[in-house]
Amino acid sequence: MKHNRVLLVKPAVGGTADLITNVYRLNGRCARMIAMRHSIRNAEDVAWFLAHTHGFRGGFVTDVHVSKRRLFDEGSGRDVPAGTTVTTVIRYQVRGTTRVAKLTMLGVTDFSIFEQEGADCSTLGVIHAEVSADRLRFWFDPQGELYVVCEEAELEEISKPADEAALASRLAQWTFQAESGEGPTIEWLLAELDRAGLPCSWKAKRVNGASHPAVRWEGHFIPAASREAPHLGSVFVRVYGPLDGAGFGIVLQTSTLHNGQAGRVLGLLADLIARTFSGNCLVGNTIIPGMDWINGKLLERARWADETE
């Protein structure tokens, strides 16, 4: 299929500050999902996919990536095409739960990413997917402006209780989805912060009827050395039970990440959780395996040490 104009959909601006996102960029490796990865290869898989995602109804595409692989052919002495992969990242909501989905379409034989005259194919109604002639076909919009035909696909997701207020206020947010376990306790986190030289006090969030039923506990860690008002210089922590499987989730959030004690507390808690539990992080709209997060932080520290010598 030939296209006159092709546009790479740019990522939406999220509320996570550069201090978090730069850590992952230093690592430079492709994010992979472990616990919530689902292969889509046949009609049965497609039926499950549409039922699970509700066709991404009312969601929006934040990222589209096209990767073209080439291999060196010794016979001809030239690089030859060796496959195309199209990846979309979609943020959507289902029954009070926000999901960030990464749909990787492998062995792409035909695709269209087409926008012109101010059109926008990132806002979704309900996508359509089917199996035809041993190929998967995905229509992300009725006009086919975002359309992919491929051999197989993989779906990766992280889920958390819906909290659009956090997105609207541009707060820095770090989410972790564990594969198993009950999650950390308030006492354990406070003890670890104290051991690291960042003692905090705890203030529980006032319980109201709007809280998601999966939430186990939530509130604010307030650094003892903070000179800011508690509502500005604290780290909000929410721990919740399983939403789409086993394990637990935890959200860390602050409005003062670039400076002050709250930023240090958030960074320390993120490292502690990623080291202690097996799972995946969500930074903005990027899914990062926990070990990749840790490796990225180690690389950041090593480079900082080199620069100061």
C-alpha positions, -999 to +999 in steps of 0.1 A: +000+000+000+013+034-010+007+065+011+012+101+002+016+114+037+027+095+068+027+110+103+043+095+134+019+102+162+037+121+189+035+110+226+010+129+247+026+151+273+022+134+307+025+146+342+057+129+351+087+151+355+120+147+337+138+134+368+119+101+364+118+098+326+155+106+321+164+076+343+149+052+318+163+070+288+198+065+302+192+028+302+184+029+265+167-005+263+133-015+250+107-019+277+092-054+279+063-066+299+066-098+320+035-106+340+007-091+318+018-101+283-007-118+261-001-133+227-027-127+199-024-152+171-058-166+162-096-159+162-099-171+198-071-147+209-088-118+191-121-125+208-104-125+242-085-093+232-117-074+222-136-086+253-107-077+277-101-042+263-137-034+253-122-024+220-103+005+238-136+023+238-132+060+245-094+057+248-067+075+230-034+066+213-004+083+229+024+067+209+029+050+176+063+035+167+073+019+134+104-003+135+119-017+103+146-044+107+173-051+082+199-079+080+231-081+060+230-106+032+264-121+025+254-132-010+245-098-023+266-078+001+237-056+010+213-050+038+179-065+031+145-060+048+138-085+076+105-075+090+084-045+102+069-040+137+043-014+146+037-006+183+009+015+197+004+027+233-032+033+243-046+048+275-082+039+283-106+033+311-127+003+320-150+002+351-132+028+371-097+014+362-072+032+340-052+009+318-021+017+297-018-008+270+011-015+247+000-034+215+030-047+195+021-059+160+048-082+146+054-094+111+036-064+096+027-068+059+005-037+055-001-006+075-014+029+073-006+059+096-023+088+078-034+122+089-040+153+068-059+186+069-060+187+107-074+152+111-066+133+143-066+095+144-054+093+180-089+095+197-105+061+196-142+050+194-141+012+194-113-005+174-121-035+151-099-066+149-103-098+130-084-128+115-084-131+077-061-152+054-039-161+084-033-124+092-045-102+120-061-070+109-066-040+132-086-009+123-082+018+150-107+041+133-135+036+108-117+055+081-087+033+083-063+061+090-046+039+115-047+004+101-023-026+105-021-061+090+003-084+108+012-121+115+008-118+153+005-093+181+013-090+218-006-070+244+011-056+276-008-036+302-005-019+336-037-011+354-045+013+383-075+029+399-087+058+377-075+092+389-078+117+362-073+146+387-037+136+389-032+138+352-050+171+349-028+187+376+004+176+360+017+158+391+047+136+388+035+100+391+053+066+393+033+034+392+044-002+400+024-034+392+037-064+411+033-100+398+024-114+432+024-106+469+003-084+492+023-052+489+043-031+514+030-019+547+031+017+560+053+007+589+078-010+566+081+019+542+086+044+571+113+022+586+131+020+553+130+057+549+143+063+584+171+038+577+180+057+545+182+090+564+150+104+551+126+101+581+089+109+574+057+111+592+025+095+579-009+111+574-037+089+561-060+102+534-095+109+547-117+080+535-147+089+513-172+071+492-152+080+460-123+057+468-118+027+445-128-006+462-094-021+454-075+005+474-059-010+505-044+021+520-034+056+509-020+088+524+009+111+525+046+106+536+057+140+549+095+144+551+107+155+585+131+180+570+107+195+545+102+233+547+072+233+524+036+230+534+025+194+540+002+193+510+030+205+487+061+188+501+047+153+506+046+121+486+012+106+481+012+068+482-017+045+472-015+007+475-042-013+458-051-049+453-053-068+420-073-052+392-066-075+362-049-105+378-027-113+408-004-092+428-008-056+439-001-021+426+014+011+441+012+047+430+037+073+441+029+109+434+043+144+442+040+179+429+076+189+439+099+164+422+125+188+408+137+199+442+131+194+479+129+164+502+097+151+485+116+144+453+143+124+472+116+104+491+098+095+459+130+084+442+141+063+472+106+046+475+106+038+438+140+022+439+131+003+471+099-011+456+115-021+423+143-039+441+121-057+465+092-069+443+090-085+409+070-065+384+068-035+361+069+003+364+048+028+345+063+062+339+041+085+319+029+061+292+061+039+292+061+004+307+094-005+322+104-038+337+115-034+373+150-046+367+154-022+338+144+006+361+171-005+386+197-009+360+189+025+346+194+041+380+227+023+385+239+035+351+228+071+360+249+069+392+279+055+374+278+083+348+274+109+375+304+095+394+325+097+361+315+133+356+326+143+391+360+127+390 
